[in-house]
Structure formats: C-alpha cells, structure tokens
C-alpha cells in the first residue's frame, strides 16, 4: 500500500480516536480533564505519521469535537487546545525523526512535546483570557498545565512509549519513511 494512503488512513483513525476516547471519561468531567484522553491519539499520530499529520490532527480534533459534541467548549477551551494539541503532534513527530534511532528517543520526544504543548496552551489561554476579560495567572497556568493533569501525564508517559515501541518492532511506524 502507498505510504501516503497509509498515513492518511492512520491519521484518520487517530482523529476518530480523539473524538471517541473522551466518551470513556465523559461522565465525570474532572477525570477526563485529568487523563487528557484526546491527547493520546494526537501524540501517537505525530510519532506514527510525522509532524505534518500530527499538527493537522492536533489542530482539528478539539475544534471538531467541540462543534460535534459541545465538549470542550469552543471558547476558550477548544481554541486553546487546538494550539496545544497541534504542538504535541508536530513536536512529537519532529523530535522523533531528529533524534538518534534509540529507544530513549520516544521518551525524550514525548516529554519535550508535552512540555512545549503545555507552554503553547498557556500562551494561547493568556491571549484568549485577555480577549474575554478574565485574568489568567501563573497559578491557573500551573494548575491547568501540570498539577491537575498529573494522572494524564503519567498515563501518557507509560502508555504512548509502549505503543510506539510496539509499532516500531512491528514495522508500522510511517514517520521514518
């Protein structure tokens, strides 16, 4: 099968997962906010399909989910998440390609992508909250980006490398091609 068709199909699957996974935690919004289920397929898309697809799926997923299901709310949540998730997908894919082909590159790429994405989320929220006449403080940034997301951060650091390393061994990673 042509590599571009495989990348398109895999990116479509990742986008579909980004729509569906939040339903698993949707009954308890606080758990969904802590586990960040939409982030998982976006990060995987960056690793598997490359930075361009990761960016595209990351940018589209929160907007599409907001428009289809009303969650997350469009302003400011989904708009802030669009930039955060686009950064996740792009950074994960880019760093994964750039680093030496050693197993640790998955962890380094993931952690750096998550840090960059959270910084971009903070900048986006700062701008969006300024437009909405609310104050966005350092305390709100730390709570939203890190403190409240610790369970999700742990889940991502455990789950995503396992999946990526499995896909590497199976020969399915499309990002190197």
N, C-alpha and C positions, 0 to 999 in steps of 0.2 A: 504494500500500500504506500502511496506517495506520502512523504514526510509532512507536507503542508496539510493534507487531509487528516492525518493522524493528530497533528497539533490542533487543528480546528475542532475536531471531534472531542479531543481531550479537554480543550478549553471550554467547550460547550457543556461537557459533563461537570467540570469544576463550577461553572456558572449555575448549573442546575442544583448542584450540591449546596452552593451558597444560598440558594432560595429555600431548600428543604431543611438543612441542618438546624436552623434556628427554631423550627417547629418542635424539635425534640426538647427544647428548654423553654418554649414559649409560654407554657402555663405558669411558670414562675420567672417573671422578667429579670429579677435580681440574679438568678442563676445564669440566665442567658447572657447578661452583661458581664458576669464574672468569667464564663467559659469562652466567650467570643467565638461561637461556632462558625460564623461567616468567614472568619479569618483563615481557618484551616484550608478550605479548597483554594482560596486565593494564593496563599503561600505555596501550596502544592503546585498550582498552575505555573507560578514563577519558576520553581525548580524543574518541573517536567517539560513545560512548553517554551520556556525562555522569558526574558524580560518584557518583550512587547506584549505577548499574550497575558502575562501576569499583570501588567499595568492595565490592559484593557478590561480584563475580567474584574480586577480590583476596583476600577473606576465605575463600571456598570452595575456590579452586584448590589451595593447599597441603594442606589437610585432605583433600580428595577424592583427591588424588594419593597422599598417604600411606596412606590407607585402601585404595585400589585396588591400588597397586603397591609399597607399603612404602618408598617414597622420596619425599620426605625422611622421615627417621624422625620419628614423631609428636612425641616429647618429647626435647629441647626444640626441634628444628629446625622442624618444620611449624607448631607453635604460634607460635613467634616470627615465622615467615614470614607467617602469617595476618595479623598486625597490620601488618607491613611492607608487604605487597602491598595490603592494604586501604587503607593510607595512600597508596600510589602511585596507585591508581586514583582515589581520592577527590580527592587534591590535584591530580593532573593535570587531571581534569575541571573542578574548581572554578576553578583558576587560568586555564585555557584560556578559560573563559567570562567571567572577570572582567577579563582584560587586553584592551587595545585590539586590534582586529582587524588586526594587522600580522603579517607572517611571523615576527618575532622572538619573538612570544608563545609559539610552540611550544617554542622552546629554553628560554626562561625558565621556563615551566610544567614542562617535563621536568626541568630541573636542580633546581629547587626541590622538586618532588615526590620526586625521588631522594634529595635531602638529608634531607627530612622523613621519608621512609620508612626510611632508614638510622638516623636518630635514634630513631624508634619501635622499630625492630628492636633497637637497643642497650638501650633501656629494658625491652622485653619480655624479652630474654635475661638482663638483670641480675636481673629478678624471677624468671624461670624457673630460672636457675642457683642463685639463693638458695634456691629450693624443693628443688633437687636436691643441695644441699650442696657444690657446686663454686663456685670463685671466678671471677668474671667481671671482668677487669681492663680498664683503658684500652687496654692493648696488644692484648688479644684483640678489643676493640671496633674499633679502628683496622684491625687485620688483616682481620677479617671483613667490615667495612662498606666499606672502601676499598682497602687495599693488595692483598688477594687478588682483589678484584673489578675492578681497573683494566681488564682486557680487556673485561669486560661493560659497564662504564661507557662506554668508548669506543664499543663496538658500539651501545649504546642511543642515545648522542648522535648517532651517524651515521645509523643505520637508522630510528629512530622519527620524527624530523622529516621525513625523506624520504617516509615512508609517509603521515604526517598531511598534509603539504603536497600530496601527490598526491591524497589523498581530499578535501581542501578544493577543489582545482581541479575534481575530478570531481563535486562537489556531494553527496558521500556523508556528510559529517560530520553526525551526528544531534544532537550536543551543543548546537548553537546553536538548535535548534528546540523 
